[in-house]
């Protein structure tokens, strides 16, 4: 029986990180997400909702036919490439592709949400280049499948295209029955020359798999309505970790909206992504122009450049689907760039002083929160509308567990359960909420794992954070709950819940997954999910409301399905191979709230 959770922590990911500039085979996809529906008027528009026809009754149908007479018809630039409608096509307009810096750059069409899974398509594209010499061109796909590396199937392999001539690239492609992302694109693997595209025709020539209806299952959030305020899951927008493109898929987001009203970003709001190893520095004056908060007493001439591109797009998508976020995370001894702690923001510099680090901490927290709240206001008219709580500090009681090469303790030392820099982080974040009048609406959490083993330490730490403050600036306790069927016992887990509820603070289960071990079955997993959820429901319904008015305010499951889980060998989630594969654990999770 383990006494700790699995050695890998949920937020510790493999060292491989998304690269900024993909090489020959990119691992990071273009930030821009092509739309499937044409923005103009193609001759035949892609079907908004994919339909499948039973075998034996299939009639060939046109998915897309366009000569780009009225717009780009859903095509976007892949990588650095730019696309535009120009004259000079085979007849009328065509699509120009310019600005390519890598051979895989080109014209791309995202078909993820409108292509029929399991169906076969014929695809024809006419291309032309005018480089004054023969060039090689290719029609390819970019396929992401759960649990696998992206693949790039050749629909029409390398074809010689003489300068000045239109040449047809035509091939047959059978769409997999399951995937998380699929695009078709034209590339020039021999060089980075400009080219033209015209007369694109995509026809479905065989029947496929019946489309999955995410509303066919009982809704988790509807089932738990009136028990817990929030039911959530973990998502990614554009990372190479575990097919991290869920937020780019309309099918996935409809599934999420059906079951959940809350989400947590697995990686994209962590310090290593916002202030990354490769984002560089900018002057203080430039930073102020970008809206960064430079605190009084900041003595350096530069700051680390912050990357909000993905965060902005994520907030836009969340607003579109009516979801709210647990902001995760501001301060952590892992997944924080070493250069954050170094002189000149250089990984080769000496460690900065405590006084300098205090100001960097303030710069970072205020700038990130301000940016997010300003973005919320621009999208909805109200700050605090899309991020309802923040994990300010993560896993401090486990600060010696595999810290980054340089981290907080290298600057401040080991301060036990009275870390001044942790208290300061909450003071800064709470004051930033006050600037927007949100201190009563947005809650600051402390988040930790093996919480049932260190419950007393967590309470002591939070009491220190709140000591002498005008309010309980740390207003919530996050129980990660990466557990197994064997450990902890229900009694031990329940005791931790009781201790946290007794503080009067909100309690949330923030990263729930339950692993099974050798000899255990899916039925064992289902039974334990039921037991855990029934325990949480009982604690919520029977708490002393005079001590804790809101109690357990949310439960977040850490993963949509097993094959993209950080603990995938342990079969730890409610769904198996995909969104259309509910396991016995899903039904027991539902039944726990209804029986």
N, C-alpha and C positions, 0 to 999 in steps of 0.2 A: 504494500500500500504506500503510494508516494506521500511524502510529507510536504512537498512543494509542487507547484504547477510544472508542466513540461519545461525543460531548460530554456527553450527558445521563448522569448516573451512575445506577446501578440504584436507589439509595436516595434519589435526588432526584426528587421527584414534582411534578406541577403545583401551582401555588400554591393552587389550590382545596382547601380542607380540609373535612372533615365538619362540618356545623354542629350545634350542640347542640339548637336548637329549629327543626325544619323549618317553613317557611312554607307557602304554599298548596300547592306541589308539593314534598314533602319529598325531600331527597337522602340523609338518614340515616334508617334504619328504626328502629322501636322496638327497644330493647335486648332486651326479652323476645322469645324465639322461640316462637311458638305451636307446640304439638304437633299433629301431624296426627291421631294416634290419639286418640279421645275419652277423657277421663279418667273419664267415668262410663259410662252405658249408653244410647247412642242407639238408636233403633229399628233402624237399620241402620248398622253401623260402616263408616268408610272402609276400603277395601282396604289392608292393610299394605304389600303388594307389588303395584304396578300390573301389570295384565295386559292384553294386547291380543288381540283376536279378529280373524282374517283377514276381509277384506271378503267380503261375500256370506253369511257365517255369523253375523253379529252379532245378538245378542239384547240389547235394552235392559236396562240394569241400574242399580240404585240405588246411588249412591256414598255418600250420607248422607241420612238422614231423621230429624229430631229435633224434639221439642217441648220440650226442656230439662227433662224431668221428673226426670232423675237427675243433672244437672250441666250444665256449660257446653259439653260435647261438642266440645272442641277450640277453641272461640272464645276469643279474648283481646281485651283493649283495644288499640286502635290509637292510637299517640301517647299523650296524657295520659288517654284514656278508660279507665274502669273498667267491667268487666262482672260481673254477679252474677245468680244464679237467684232469681227472685221469683215470687210468685203474681200472678194477674191476667192470665194469657194468654188466648188465644182459647178454650182449654179446658185448665185446669190451670195449670202454670207457664209462664214465659217468661224471656227474658233482658233484664235492664235494662242500659242504657248511660248512664253518668253521667260527670261530670267533664271533659267535652270543652272544650278551650281553643282549638281550631282546627277549621275546618269539615271537614277531612279526617279528624279523629278519629272513631272509631266501633268497631264490632264486627268482628273480623277472624278469618279462618280460613286457616291456612297449609296449602296442598295440594301443596307442592313435591315431596314424596317419594312421594305416593300417587296423584296424578292421572295419567291415561294421556296421554302426549304424542301430539299429532296427533289426539286424539279430540274430538268435539263433545259439549257438556253443556247440558242445560236446568237453570236455576237459579231456584228460587222462594223468596222470603223475604217473610214478612208483618211489617209494621211499624206502630207506633202512637206518636203523640206527643200530649201533653196540655198544650200551651202556651197554649190558648185562642185560637189563630189558625192559619190554614193555614201549613204549612211545606213546603219542597221536600226530598225525599229521593232517594237514588240508590244503585244497586248497582254496585260497581266492582271492578276487578282491579288488582293491583300486580305488574307483570311486569318481571323483570330478564333481559336477554338479553346474552350475551357481546359486548363491544365496542360496546354501545349504551347510551344513557341509559335509566334506568327509564321505563316508560310506564304509563299508568293507564287502561286501556280501560274504557269505559262498557258494562256488561252490561245494565243498564236505566237509561236516562238520567233526568234530572230529572223527578220525579213529584210532583204536589201531594198532600199528605197532610193532610186536614182534622183538626183537633184532636178527639181522642176516638174516632177511627175506625180500625179495622184496614184496611190497604191492602196489596195484594200487589204486590211488585216482582218481575217475572219476565222473564228474558231467555235468550238462547242465546249460548254462548261456545265457540269452537273453540280448543283449547289448541295453542300452537306446538309444532313438532316438536323444538325445542331451546330451553332456557332454563335459567337458574341459580336463579331464585326465582319463585314464583307464589303470591299470596294473593288471596282474595275478601273484600270488606269492604262494610259498609253505612255510608254517611256522610250528613250533612245539609248540603249545600253552601250553604244559605241562612242558617245560624245555628249556634250552639253549644248548642242545646237538648238536653235529655235525651230518650231515646226507648226503646221496647221492641221486641224482635225475637222472633218465634215461628214455628213450623212451617216450618223450613228443609228444602227437598227439593232434592237435587242428583242428577240422573240422567244417565248416559252414554248418548247416543243414536246414536253412531256408533263404528266401530272406530278404533283409533289405531295408533301406531307400536309395534312390539315393544320391550319394555323392554330397556335395555342391561345386560348382565351384566359387571360390572367384573372378574370372575374369568375372563373368556374369554381374556384375554391372559396370557402368561408374566409372572410377578411379577419386577419389577426387584430387589426386596430379596432374594428367594429366589435369583435368579440370581447375585447378588454376595455371597451369604452365604459366609463363609470367606475373602473377599478384603478387603472393607472392613467395618468394624463398623456403619456407618450409611449408609443411602441415604435422601435426603430431598428435599423440595420446599418451596416457599414458599406460605403460605396467609394468608387474611384472614378475620376473623369478621364485622365490621360496619363497613365503610368504603365510601365512595362511589367510591373509586379502583378502576377496572377490575373492576366487579362484585364487590366485595370481601366476599361473603357465603358463601364456599365452606364455611366451618366450620358454617354453619347447614343445609347440605344433607346428608342422610343418604346419598344416592347418591354425592355427591362424597367424603364421608368414607370410605365403603366402598371407593371407588377408591383413595384415598390409603392406607388401611390395607393394601390388597392389594399395593401397589407399594413402600411406603416405611415406615420405622420412625422417621423423624425429620422435623421440619418447622421452618421459620423463619417468624416473623410478618413480613409485608412492612412494616407500619407501626406496629402497635398496641402495641409495647413500646418504641418510640422516645421520647426525652424530650418531643418536641412533643405526643405523645398523652397521656403520663402527667402531665406538668406543662405544661398547655396554656396558650395565650394567654387563655383565657376561664375557667379553673378557679378564679381568685380566690386569696385568702390566708385562713389561719386562725391563731389564736393558738398559741403554743408549748404552752400547757397543753392546748388542744383537740387539738393534733397528738399529744401523748403519749397522750391517751385513745384515739385512733384507732390506736395502735400504731406511729406514726412513731418513728424513731430520731433524737433530738436530741443531737448530739455535745457532749462537754465543750468549753467555750470558744465555744459558739454564742451570740453577743451580741445577736442581733436578737429582737424580740418576736413576730414572725410568721414563718410559712413558707408556701411555695406549696402549695396544696391538690393532692393527688395523686389521680388518677382510676384506680381499679383495677377498675371494673365490668366492662369488656370482658375484662381479663386474667383475672379470676376465672372468668368463663364459659368462656373459652378453655381454661383448665386443666381445668375439669370435662369439657369435650368431649374433650380429649386423653386424659384418663384413661379415658373411656368407650370410646375406640377403640384404646387401647393404644399411643399415640404419645408420643414424647419430643421436647422442644424445644431448639433452639439459641437461647438468649436473646440478642436483638439489638435495641438496642444501648444502652450506658450513656452514652458520651461521643463527641460528633461535632460537627463545626463546621457542619453543616447540620441541619435539622429539630430544632432546639432553640430553645425559645421565647426571644426576646430578653429578656423580663422576668426570666429566670433569672439574668441578669448585672447587673440594675439594682437600685438602692436601693429598698427597700420592695416588691420584686417588681413594680414598676410599669414598663411599657414606656417611660414618659416620664421615669423617674428617671436619675440619673447612674450611670455604671459603678461597681460596688463595688470595694473593694480586693482585693488578692490574698489577704489574710488572711481576709476575709469569704467570698470565693469558695471558699477551701479548706474552710471549714466547710459551705458549701452543697453542695459536691461530696460531702462525707462524709454529710451528711443525706440527699441524694438516693440515692446508691448503697446505703447501709445500709438505708434505708426500703424501697426497691424489692425488694432481695434478701430482706430479712426477710419482707416481705409474701408474696412468692412461696413462700418455703420454708415459712412457716407454713400457707399454703394447701395446699401439697403434703402436709404432715403431716396436715391435716384430711381430705384426700381419700383418702390411701393409707396413712397411719400412719407415713410416713417422709419427711423432708425430703430434697430432692435426687432424688426419684423421677421427676419429670416434666420438669425442666430439667437437662440433663446437661452443658451448657457455656454460657458467656456470652462474647459479644463485648463486651469492656469499652470499648476504643477502636476507632474506625472511621476509616480513611482519613487518619491523621495526616500521612503523607508528602505528601498532597495538600491540606493544610490551607488553602492559598491559593486553592483552586478553589471559587469561588462560595460563600464562607462566608455565614452568616446576617448580617443587618444589624449585630448585635452578637454576638460569639462569644468563644471562649476566648482568642484572640490579643489581643482588645481589652482583656482584663484582665491577661493574663500576658506579652504581647508574643510575638514570634517567637523561640522558644527552641531552634531547630535540632533536632538529634536527641538533645537532653537536656532534654526538657520535664518540669519537676518535677511539673506538675499531672497529666500522664499517668502517671508513676511512682506518684504518690500515689493515683490511681484504682485501680491494681492492688493497692497495699498495703491500701487500704480493703476492696476486694472480697475479697481473700484472707483478711483478718482476719475478715470477716463469715462466710465459709465455715468458718473455724476455730471460730467460736462454735457452729456446728452439727455440728462434727466431719466436715465434708465436703471438706476441702482435698485429700484423696486421691481423691475420687470425682467432683468437679465441676471442670472445667478452664476456666481463663480464657484467652481467645483475643485476639489482635490480628488485625484484619481489614482487607484493603486491596485496591484494584483496580490494574490495570496492574502487578501484582506482579512480572511478568517483566522490567519495565523498571527497577524500584527494589528488586530483591531484596537488594542489599547494604545499602541504607539501612534496609530493614525489619529485617534481622538486627542491624544496629548499634543501632537503636532498642530492639529487644527485649533485647539484651545490656545496655543501659543500665537498662531496667526491672528486670531480674533481678540487676543488680550489687549486691553487698553484702546481698542478702536471704537469709533462712533457707532458702529453696527457690526453685525456678523459678516465681515467682508468676505470670508469664505463661507458661503451659504449652502454648500452641498458636498456630499461624500459619494464618490463613484466607486462602486464595487465591480471590478472588471469581471470576475467570475469565470475565469478559464479553469474549469474543473473537470473531473472525471466521474464516471459512475461510482468509483470506489472512494474518492476523496474530494472534498471533506465529507464527513457525515452530515446528514441533515441537521442533527443537533448542533454541531459545530458551526455550520453555516448560519443557522437560525440565531445562535448566540451573537454572532457578529452583527447580524441585522438588528437585533435588539439593542446592542450597544450604540450603533449608529443612530437609530431612531431616538434613543434617549438624549442625544445632543440637541434635539429640536431642529436639526438641519434637514434639508431635503436629502433623500437617499435615492440613488439610481443604480440599477444594474447596467453597466456600460458596455460590456464586451462579452456577452454570454455565449459560451460554447461548452459542450460536454463531451469529452472523449470516451470512447470505449477501448478496452484493452484485449489482449489475447484471450480467446474463449468466451468473450461477451458478444452479444447479438444486438441487432437493431431493436429487438423487443426490450432488451435491457435499457438501451438508450431512451426509448420512448417512455418507459416507466419512470426513469429518473427525471426526464424533462417534466413529466406530470408532477412528480413529487416536489421538484424545485418550485414550479409555478404555483402549486397549491400552497406551499409554505409561504411564498411571497404574498399571495393573496390573503392568507390568514393573518400574516403580520400586518398587512395594510389595513384590513378590516377591523382588527382587534387592538390596534395601537391606542395609546392614550392621546386623544386628540387635543387635550389641554396642554400636553408637552410638545407634540409635533402635529401641527395643523394639517400639513400636506402629506407628510409621510413619504412613501415610495412613489416618486413622481414619474418614473420611466423605466422601461426594460428595453435594452438594445441587444439584439442577437448579432454576433460578430461573423457575418458571412451569409451570402444569399444561398449558396449551395456548396456541397463538400469539395467539388473539384477545383474551386478557387479559394478554398480556406487555407490559412497558414498552418492549420493542423489537419490537412486533408487525409493523412493515413489513419486518423482516429475516427473518421465518420461522424463528426461532431455536430452537424447542423440539422436543420429541419427538412432540407431538400438534398437530393443526392447528386445526380449528374447534370441537372439543370433546373430551370424554373418550372418545367413541366414534370418534375419528378419528386412529388411530395412523399416523404417517408412516413413511417408509423409515428415518428417523433412529432411531425407536424400535427397529426390528428390528436395525439395525446396533449400537445401544447394547447390546442383549441379546446379539447374536452376538459382540461383542468379548470377552465373558467366557466364552464357550462354545466358541469355534472357534480 
